[in-house]
Amino acid sequence: MPLHLSAHPDVELTADCSRCFALCCSALGFERSTDFAHDKPAGQACRNLAADFSCTIHARLRGEGYKGCTVFDCFGAGQHVAQQTFGGRSWTAHAEVRPAMFAAFPVVRQLHEVLWHLDDAARLAGSSGSVPPQHASSIAALVSETVSLTRLDPAGLDAVDLDALRARVGPALSAVSGAVRTAAGGRRIPRRLAPGADLLGADLAGQDLRGADLRGSYLIAADLRGADLRWVDLLGADLRDAHLHGADLSHALFLTPMQVAAASGDSRTRLPDRIDAPSSWNT
């Protein structure tokens, strides 16, 4: 479902490939791995890209060895760069914009990811009743600032200090997370379930994890079937191949479509309203 930034309805946070120029398939690079069947340097079009910017193997990406393509999400940055930053000029018809467009896309993509998380925090602040006003105000100011950065021209985007922005956004998100998780009143969380924890392949099936802070944790191939993950902070958590069958993530904090697409789940998996179940899941 299309998602717009709640405070700025004109800002789209859902990718619309029909209004992009396949920037994820051309501007970005990748290395041959279990996620990609071949090497592709940044700035070079993928060998599977058609002249009309469609993917010639889109219907069978995973079968052809391109799982990474099915997981990637630009959070709406592709159409923003294509249609707003460059006014609808494609890098094929207007070769002169190619270098600047390819440089702008990864910057805007990161800004849109920041906006995804800030929007989550803003929605939480507006609905939970547990977030202090000063934290809500801080989030609102950061939203406005980040939106203004996405509207810079190519030269301005090239000068954006993403690290400095994240250094201010991170604590703001943590403050909202702490307030919401405390109010959720979940059970006492084991000490091993902490930010950045190594939970590779961990057996957490059926566990009540409400209110846990698993920010940046390694949950690769973890068994989370039937687990209660409501109000769990999953910012930056690695959910590759995690088993989410029947798990409740309906109120998970800072969860992204990329994390969900990297995991496996089913029709019983409950996701936040703004995230659709991936087509790769067996439902």
Disulfide bonds with the S-S distance in Angstrom:
none
